[in-house]
Amino acid sequence: MFKYKPWFLLALLSLFFTGCQHPLRNLAQEKVAFDEVYGTTQGQRVRLVYEGIIEHYDSLTEVEKSELAKVTLKDFDGDNALLPLPRVLSELEFDELSRGVEQRGKALRAFLEDHYSGKKAYLKQGIIPKAVLDRVIKRAGEEDWEKFIKPDNLNFWYGPDVIRGPPSDEFPNGQFLVVEDNPSFIGGMGDLIRAREILDKYMPAYSKVTKSEGPENFYERLLSDYKRRAKRFKGKAVLVQYITALTADNEEKRIRALMEEAGIDVVFVNPYTKNSGWKENKKRLRVDGDDLFIETRSETGIISKEKVGYIITNMNPQDLELSHAGNEKYHIMAEAEWELEQKGLKKSYREGLRNLMKANPQTGDIPYNEIKTFIKENSPYKTSFDQQLGIPGLTDLTAKGKLGITNGPGMEFVGDKEFYIYIEGFIRYYLGEEPILRNMDTGSFARMNHEGREVIDRRALNKVFKKKNNYVIKDVIGRGGDAVWVGPKVADDIWEEVKLKVSENPARYIYQEFNPLSTMSGFIGDIRLISDVSKSGVKVANIPWARVVKMDGDGKVNISANGFEATVLVRKLSTLGTCNKLFRNILLQ
């Protein structure tokens, strides 16, 4: 009998694993985007979750798709059109996402409680460098809030953006990855029900095929909980949002309708006035001693009032009381930015103000007092620095524990893209668990040198800018796709301009490994799992929010750039046929 030499067997095994690989291995090495509809079969076989769905979508003509875009835009009050193809998740996929968001929300709240209690164990454990955290908080203008935040009142909306990455050996169906974290005043909260209603109106077969639940149960649980929280403070729950003239779109109207239908009053606030007058619906908030009251004026002029026990903030939290001491730095920058938006300013004044507003590249410090003095001495307008703005006294009631609040001030900084780098560490430390949803591979262009001083990381700079197609660069405080450069989609001359920006202020930018987003019939997109984080736990909406853009664009999922909202359906396992047990593990991969 012929005996093989050991070296021959090793060579044979090597040949098998390199030359006879499963085709998926080659796809993973090339970082090919996962196809939500066809998986890795390159259009040959529809994934189980899309069976009975893609056939309906593909039967639409381009004219019909165009007409649907027009009518759904109208149904969405002119904000966004709805894609007539839903994003479909299996129950198992959604379970993983939901548990991951719940875990992440718990860790963020544990960090905030540690921070605002004054213990700050995260520093002793070395989870996040003090210099980084200080810089992050400064960027949000929230460094003065520590003495005004009561740990029991750390409640906030939370909606991380999640993508499905490319297939790999470990994750043949791609891995769900968190792209960024969005706290407090977030988009999508008012759109879940409307998106489902519109989809069911024009494409009713989808819901029948998937047997997906609607999002109504999430809102019922959430709003009932707000009422219970209000009763603990012996008052009622009230939603506070901007006056209509200051809203970016009509989502606030949809949120207002949800609240009012549940018996929660809505009060409109102009952050740039004292709000002593009557707003759009003849309601206002007023502080009297240690109590907050909602006052309502009838058509005959009779004023009635009720005690408020809980505030839900659907606006930038700082704008609740712009003149509060904890808001001083934010107020100065808001005033400066307002001035720069005005036409007819002298060039010398505009340039002088812009130069003062620039943060120190090393420390992140901004000369707030100099900016304030410059504006007061040179502005052609009456400034708001010496006025009471928003709802005077409201913030101090929350600090005293006299009033409950969701989306209060002091928590915006956890949405900073540099802070994001450290959230997996918070999960491990505060919860003693491994992250269910992982971050993208992310790094900062700044590092600490041997003297303890922050400097540019030349190695990172050279690595990223030599391999443009491998990276995405982000401004850490950019929103809505602003200041994001997707390497494979950026021209070489623009890439060089970005390099200069990074070199001048390395701590202002992060880089992430480029992962092609999963595709869906010519579109790419992400999903946002909306939740409510409080001391009692994390409530995750049973249906995510989604947005998509055409895949031949700039690589950024920016809905304002001719994008669409997409309804998300969570498909019941019972609808996947008699072989669902066989495919149960496949769907989880």
C-alpha positions in Angstrom: 0.0 0.0 0.0 1.3 3.4 -1.0 2.2 5.6 2.0 2.0 9.4 1.6 4.8 11.5 2.9 3.7 14.1 5.6 4.8 17.0 3.4 2.6 15.6 0.5 -0.4 15.5 2.8 0.1 19.0 3.9 0.5 20.2 0.3 -2.7 18.4 -0.6 -4.6 20.0 2.3 -3.3 23.4 1.3 -4.4 22.9 -2.3 -7.9 21.9 -1.1 -8.4 25.0 1.1 -6.9 27.5 -1.3 -8.1 26.1 -4.7 -11.3 24.2 -3.8 -12.8 26.8 -1.5 -16.5 27.4 -1.2 -17.4 30.3 -3.6 -18.5 32.3 -0.5 -14.9 32.4 0.7 -13.9 34.3 -2.4 -16.8 36.7 -2.1 -15.8 37.4 1.5 -12.2 38.1 0.5 -13.3 40.6 -2.1 -15.7 42.4 0.3 -18.7 42.0 -1.9 -21.9 43.6 -0.6 -24.5 41.2 0.8 -27.8 41.1 -1.3 -30.8 41.4 1.0 -33.0 39.7 -1.6 -30.7 37.1 -3.1 -28.1 36.6 -0.5 -24.8 35.3 -1.9 -26.4 33.5 -4.8 -25.7 36.4 -7.2 -29.4 36.6 -8.3 -29.9 32.9 -8.7 -32.1 32.2 -5.7 -34.4 34.4 -3.6 -33.8 34.4 0.2 -36.6 32.8 2.1 -37.6 36.1 3.8 -38.2 37.7 0.4 -40.1 34.9 -1.2 -43.6 36.2 -2.2 -42.3 39.8 -1.9 -39.7 40.5 -4.5 -42.1 39.0 -7.1 -44.6 41.8 -6.4 -42.0 44.5 -6.6 -40.4 43.2 -9.8 -43.8 43.2 -11.4 -44.1 47.0 -11.1 -43.1 49.0 -14.2 -40.8 52.0 -13.9 -43.8 54.2 -14.5 -45.7 52.6 -11.6 -42.7 53.0 -9.3 -42.4 56.6 -10.3 -46.1 57.2 -9.6 -45.8 55.4 -6.2 -42.9 57.7 -5.3 -45.2 60.7 -6.0 -48.2 59.5 -4.0 -46.2 58.2 -1.1 -44.4 61.5 -0.8 -47.8 63.2 -0.5 -48.9 60.6 2.1 -45.8 61.4 4.0 -46.8 65.1 4.2 -44.1 66.0 1.6 -41.2 64.8 3.8 -40.0 61.6 2.1 -41.2 59.1 -0.5 -41.6 55.5 0.5 -39.9 52.7 -1.4 -42.5 50.1 -2.5 -40.0 47.4 -1.5 -39.8 46.7 2.3 -36.7 45.8 4.2 -37.5 42.3 5.5 -35.8 40.7 8.6 -36.5 37.3 9.9 -37.6 37.0 13.5 -34.2 35.6 14.4 -32.4 38.5 12.9 -34.6 41.0 14.6 -34.2 39.3 17.9 -30.4 39.7 17.6 -30.7 43.3 16.7 -33.2 44.1 19.5 -31.1 42.4 22.1 -28.0 44.2 20.9 -29.7 47.6 21.1 -31.1 46.8 24.6 -27.6 45.9 25.7 -26.1 49.0 24.2 -28.7 51.3 25.7 -28.2 49.8 29.2 -24.5 50.3 29.0 -24.8 53.9 27.9 -27.2 54.7 30.8 -24.8 52.9 33.2 -22.0 55.1 32.0 -24.1 58.3 32.3 -25.1 57.3 35.9 -21.5 56.7 36.8 -20.5 60.0 35.2 -23.2 62.2 36.8 -23.0 60.5 40.2 -19.4 61.8 40.4 -18.0 58.3 40.9 -16.5 58.1 37.4 -15.2 54.6 37.8 -14.6 54.5 34.0 -11.5 56.7 34.5 -10.0 54.5 37.2 -10.6 51.5 34.9 -9.1 53.3 31.9 -12.0 52.6 29.7 -11.9 56.0 28.0 -9.1 58.5 28.3 -10.0 61.6 30.3 -8.6 63.9 27.5 -10.9 62.2 25.0 -14.0 62.5 27.2 -13.3 66.1 28.1 -13.0 66.9 24.4 -16.2 65.1 23.5 -18.2 66.9 26.2 -16.7 70.3 25.2 -17.8 69.7 21.6 -21.3 69.2 22.8 -21.1 72.3 25.0 -22.2 70.2 28.0 -19.2 70.5 30.4 -21.2 72.6 32.9 -24.1 70.1 33.4 -22.6 67.9 36.1 -24.1 69.8 39.1 -27.6 70.0 37.4 -28.2 66.4 36.4 -30.0 64.0 38.7 -28.9 60.4 37.9 -32.5 59.1 38.4 -33.6 61.4 35.5 -31.2 59.9 32.9 -33.9 58.9 30.4 -33.6 59.3 26.7 -34.6 58.1 23.3 -31.9 56.0 21.6 -31.7 55.0 18.0 -28.4 53.5 16.8 -27.9 53.2 13.0 -27.1 49.6 11.9 -25.8 48.2 8.6 -25.3 44.6 7.4 -21.7 44.2 6.4 -20.3 42.0 3.6 -20.3 38.2 3.9 -17.3 36.5 5.6 -16.3 33.0 6.7 -17.6 33.7 10.2 -20.8 35.6 9.0 -21.9 34.1 5.6 -25.0 36.3 5.6 -23.0 39.4 6.7 -22.6 40.8 10.2 -24.9 43.5 11.6 -22.7 46.5 12.7 -23.5 49.7 14.5 -22.4 52.7 12.5 -23.2 55.4 15.0 -25.3 56.1 18.1 -28.1 58.7 18.2 -29.5 59.8 21.5 -32.4 62.1 22.5 -33.8 64.1 19.6 -33.8 61.5 16.9 -35.4 61.0 13.5 -37.8 58.2 12.8 -39.7 58.2 16.1 -42.8 59.7 14.4 -42.6 57.6 11.2 -43.0 54.0 12.1 -46.8 53.8 12.0 -47.2 56.1 8.9 -44.6 54.0 6.9 -46.5 50.8 7.6 -49.9 52.4 6.8 -48.6 53.6 3.5 -47.0 50.3 2.5 -50.2 48.4 3.4 -52.3 50.9 1.4 -50.4 50.3 -1.9 -48.8 46.9 -1.4 -51.1 45.0 1.0 -49.8 41.6 0.0 -46.5 42.2 1.8 -48.0 42.2 5.3 -50.1 39.1 4.5 -47.1 37.2 3.3 -44.9 38.0 6.2 -47.5 38.3 9.0 -45.3 41.1 10.4 -46.6 42.9 13.5 -47.1 46.6 13.3 -45.4 49.1 15.6 -48.5 50.2 17.4 -47.7 48.0 20.5 -44.4 49.8 21.0 -46.1 53.2 21.2 -48.9 51.9 23.5 -46.4 50.5 26.0 -44.2 53.6 25.8 -46.9 56.2 26.3 -48.6 54.2 29.1 -45.2 54.1 30.8 -44.8 57.9 30.5 -48.2 58.4 32.2 -47.1 56.0 35.0 -43.9 58.0 35.5 -45.9 61.3 35.6 -48.1 59.9 38.3 -45.0 59.2 40.5 -44.5 63.0 40.5 -48.3 63.5 41.1 -48.9 65.2 37.7 -49.5 64.5 34.1 -47.2 63.8 31.1 -46.6 66.6 28.6 -44.7 66.6 25.3 -42.6 69.7 24.5 -41.6 70.5 20.9 -40.6 73.4 18.7 -43.1 75.8 17.3 -44.0 74.8 13.8 -41.9 77.6 12.2 -38.7 76.0 13.6 -39.3 72.4 12.5 -37.4 70.8 9.7 -40.2 68.6 8.4 -43.6 67.3 9.4 -42.5 64.4 11.6 -43.2 66.5 14.7 -46.9 66.7 13.6 -47.0 62.9 13.5 -45.5 62.6 16.9 -47.9 65.2 18.2 -50.8 63.2 16.8 -49.6 60.1 18.6 -49.3 61.9 21.9 -52.6 63.7 21.8 -54.4 60.5 20.8 -53.0 58.9 23.9 -54.2 61.8 26.1 -50.7 63.5 26.4 -50.8 67.3 26.0 -48.4 69.0 23.6 -46.8 72.4 24.3 -44.9 74.4 21.7 -41.7 76.2 22.6 -39.7 78.9 20.9 -36.2 78.6 22.5 -35.4 82.2 21.7 -38.2 83.8 23.8 -39.5 83.4 27.4 -42.7 81.7 26.1 -44.9 83.7 28.4 -47.4 84.1 25.6 -49.9 81.6 24.1 -48.6 79.4 21.3 -50.3 77.5 18.5 -52.7 75.4 20.6 -53.3 77.9 23.4 -51.1 76.1 25.9 -48.0 77.1 27.8 -45.8 75.8 30.6 -45.0 77.8 33.7 -43.0 77.2 36.9 -44.5 78.1 40.2 -42.3 77.4 43.2 -41.4 73.7 43.1 -44.0 72.8 40.6 -44.5 72.9 36.8 -48.0 73.6 35.4 -49.5 73.4 32.0 -52.0 76.3 31.4 -54.7 76.2 28.8 -56.6 79.2 27.6 -60.2 78.6 26.3 -61.8 80.5 23.4 -63.5 82.7 26.0 -60.2 83.6 27.7 -60.6 81.4 30.8 -57.3 79.9 31.9 -57.1 76.4 33.5 -54.0 74.7 34.8 -52.8 71.2 35.8 -49.7 70.0 37.5 -47.1 68.4 35.2 -45.2 65.4 36.5 -43.3 64.3 33.4 -41.8 66.1 30.4 -41.0 64.3 27.0 -38.7 66.5 25.0 -39.0 66.3 21.2 -36.5 69.0 20.5 -32.8 69.7 21.2 -32.6 69.3 25.0 -30.6 72.5 25.5 -33.3 74.5 23.9 -35.7 73.8 26.7 -34.1 76.5 28.7 -31.5 78.2 26.6 -30.7 80.8 29.3 -29.9 78.2 32.0 -26.4 78.4 33.6 -25.6 74.9 32.4 -26.3 76.1 28.8 -24.1 79.1 28.8 -21.5 77.8 26.4 -24.1 76.3 24.1 -26.1 79.5 24.2 -23.1 81.6 23.2 -22.4 79.3 20.2 -26.1 79.3 19.2 -26.2 83.1 19.3 -23.0 83.2 17.2 -24.3 80.8 14.6 -27.5 82.7 14.3 -25.6 85.9 13.7 -23.6 84.3 10.9 -26.8 83.2 9.2 -28.0 86.8 8.9 -27.4 88.7 5.6 -25.8 92.1 5.4 -23.2 91.6 8.2 -20.0 93.5 7.7 -17.2 91.3 6.3 -14.8 92.2 9.1 -17.4 91.2 11.8 -18.3 88.0 10.1 -14.7 86.9 9.7 -13.8 88.0 13.2 -16.6 86.0 14.7 -15.8 82.9 12.6 -12.1 83.0 13.7 -13.1 83.2 17.4 -15.4 80.2 17.0 -12.6 77.9 16.0 -11.7 75.3 18.6 -8.1 74.8 19.6 -6.9 71.7 17.6 -5.1 70.2 20.6 -7.4 70.9 23.5 -10.8 71.5 21.9 -11.1 74.7 23.9 -13.3 77.5 22.5 -12.9 81.1 23.8 -16.6 81.4 24.8 -16.2 84.6 26.9 -14.3 86.3 24.1 -17.0 85.4 21.6 -19.7 86.7 23.9 -17.9 90.0 24.5 -17.2 90.3 20.7 -20.9 89.9 19.9 -22.2 92.2 22.6 -19.8 95.0 21.6 -20.0 94.6 17.8 -23.3 93.0 16.8 -25.8 95.1 14.9 -28.6 93.1 16.6 -30.0 92.9 20.1 -28.5 89.9 21.7 -30.3 87.3 23.8 -27.6 86.9 26.5 -29.4 88.8 29.2 -32.9 87.4 28.6 -34.8 84.5 30.1 -35.4 82.0 27.3 -37.3 78.7 26.9 -39.1 77.6 30.1 -37.3 79.4 32.9 -37.0 77.2 36.0 -37.9 73.9 34.4 -34.3 72.5 34.4 -33.8 73.2 38.1 -37.0 71.2 38.9 -35.5 68.1 37.2 -32.2 68.7 39.1 -34.2 68.8 42.4 -36.0 65.6 41.6 -39.4 67.4 41.4 -40.0 66.6 37.8 -39.3 63.6 35.6 -38.0 64.0 32.1 -37.1 62.1 28.9 -34.5 63.7 26.7 -33.1 66.2 29.2 -29.9 68.1 28.7 -26.4 66.7 29.4 -26.6 63.5 27.2 -26.0 64.7 23.7 -22.3 64.0 23.9 -22.8 60.2 23.9 -23.8 60.6 20.2 -20.3 61.9 19.3 -18.6 59.7 16.8 -15.3 59.6 18.8 -17.2 58.6 21.9 -18.6 55.7 19.9 -15.2 54.1 19.8 -15.4 53.3 23.5 -19.0 51.9 23.9 -18.0 48.3 23.5 -15.7 48.8 26.5 -18.6 50.2 28.5 -20.7 47.1 27.7 -17.9 44.8 29.0 -17.3 46.9 32.1 -20.8 47.8 33.3 -22.7 44.7 32.1 -19.9 42.1 32.2 -21.0 40.9 28.7 -19.5 40.7 25.2 -21.2 43.1 22.8 -24.0 41.5 20.8 -23.8 44.2 18.1 -20.2 45.2 17.2 -18.8 48.6 16.2 -17.3 49.2 12.8 -13.5 49.0 12.9 -12.8 52.6 13.9 -9.8 54.7 14.9 -8.9 58.3 15.7 -6.2 60.4 14.0 -5.1 61.7 17.4 -2.9 59.8 19.9 -1.2 60.5 23.2 2.6 60.9 23.1 5.1 59.8 25.8 4.7 63.2 27.5 0.9 62.7 27.8 0.2 65.3 25.1 -2.2 64.6 22.3 -0.6 64.7 18.8 -1.4 63.6 15.3 -1.1 59.8 14.7 1.1 59.9 11.6 1.0 56.2 11.1 -2.8 56.2 11.0 -2.8 59.2 8.7 -0.4 57.6 6.2 -2.2 54.2 6.3 -5.6 55.7 5.6 -4.7 58.2 2.9 -2.6 55.8 1.0 -5.5 53.3 0.7 -8.4 55.5 -0.2 -10.7 52.6 -1.2 -10.3 50.9 2.1 -11.6 53.7 4.4 -14.4 56.2 5.3 -13.5 59.4 7.2 -16.0 61.2 9.4 -16.2 64.5 11.3 -17.0 63.4 14.8 -19.8 66.0 15.2 -21.2 65.9 11.7 -24.9 65.0 11.2 -27.1 63.7 8.4 -24.2 62.7 6.2 -22.4 66.0 6.5 -18.7 65.8 6.6 -18.5 62.1 5.7 -16.1 61.0 3.0 -16.5 57.4 1.6 -13.1 56.7 0.1 -14.1 54.6 -2.9 -16.6 57.3 -3.9 -14.4 60.4 -3.4 -12.3 62.0 -6.1 -8.5 62.1 -5.5 -8.3 65.9 -5.2 -11.1 66.0 -2.6 -9.3 63.2 -0.7 -6.2 65.4 -0.5 -8.3 68.3 0.8 -9.7 66.0 3.5 -6.1 65.1 4.4 -5.3 68.7 5.0 -8.4 69.1 7.3 -7.4 66.0 9.3 -3.8 67.2 9.6 -4.9 70.6 11.0 -7.3 69.1 13.6 -6.7 65.3 13.9 -8.9 64.9 17.0 -11.9 66.2 15.0 -11.9 63.1 12.7 -12.2 59.4 12.8 -11.6 56.7 10.2 -13.6 53.5 9.7 -12.8 50.5 7.6 -14.9 50.6 4.4 -17.7 48.0 4.4 -19.9 47.8 1.4 -23.5 48.2 2.6 -26.0 45.4 1.8 -28.0 46.0 -1.3 -31.7 45.7 -2.1 -32.7 45.9 -5.8 -30.4 48.7 -6.7 -30.5 50.5 -3.3 -28.3 50.5 -0.2 -29.5 51.5 3.2 -29.4 51.2 7.0 -31.8 50.6 9.8 -32.4 52.4 13.0 -33.7 50.6 16.0 -35.6 53.2 18.0 -35.8 52.7 21.8 -36.6 54.4 25.1 -33.9 54.1 27.7 -34.8 54.7 31.4 -33.9 53.5 34.9 -36.5 50.7 34.5 -34.9 49.3 31.4 -34.8 49.7 27.6 -37.9 49.4 25.4 -37.0 48.6 21.8 -39.6 49.2 19.1 -40.8 45.9 17.6 -40.3 47.4 14.1 -37.1 49.3 13.0 -37.0 52.4 10.9 -35.1 52.3 7.6 -33.9 54.5 4.8 -32.3 53.8 1.4 -30.6 55.5 -1.4 -29.6 54.4 -4.9 -26.4 52.4 -4.8 -24.8 54.4 -7.6 -24.6 57.6 -5.4 -21.9 58.9 -3.1 -22.1 55.9 -0.7 -23.8 57.9 2.1 -27.3 56.9 3.3 -28.6 60.4 3.4 -32.4 60.4 2.9 -32.4 64.1 1.9 -30.3 63.2 -1.1 -33.1 61.7 -3.2 -33.5 58.9 -0.8 -36.5 56.9 0.4 -37.9 55.7 3.7 -38.4 52.0 3.7 -40.9 50.1 5.8 -39.3 47.3 7.8 -41.2 44.0 8.1 -40.2 41.3 10.6 -41.2 38.0 9.0 -42.6 35.2 11.1 -40.8 31.9 11.0 -44.2 30.2 10.4 -44.4 31.9 7.0 -41.2 30.3 5.7 -42.7 26.9 4.9 -42.4 23.5 6.4 -38.6 23.6 6.1 -38.2 26.6 8.5 -36.4 24.4 11.0 -33.8 23.4 8.5 -33.2 27.1 7.6 -33.3 28.4 11.2 -29.5 28.4 11.6 -28.9 29.7 8.1 -31.0 32.8 8.8 -29.0 33.5 11.9 -25.6 33.4 10.1 
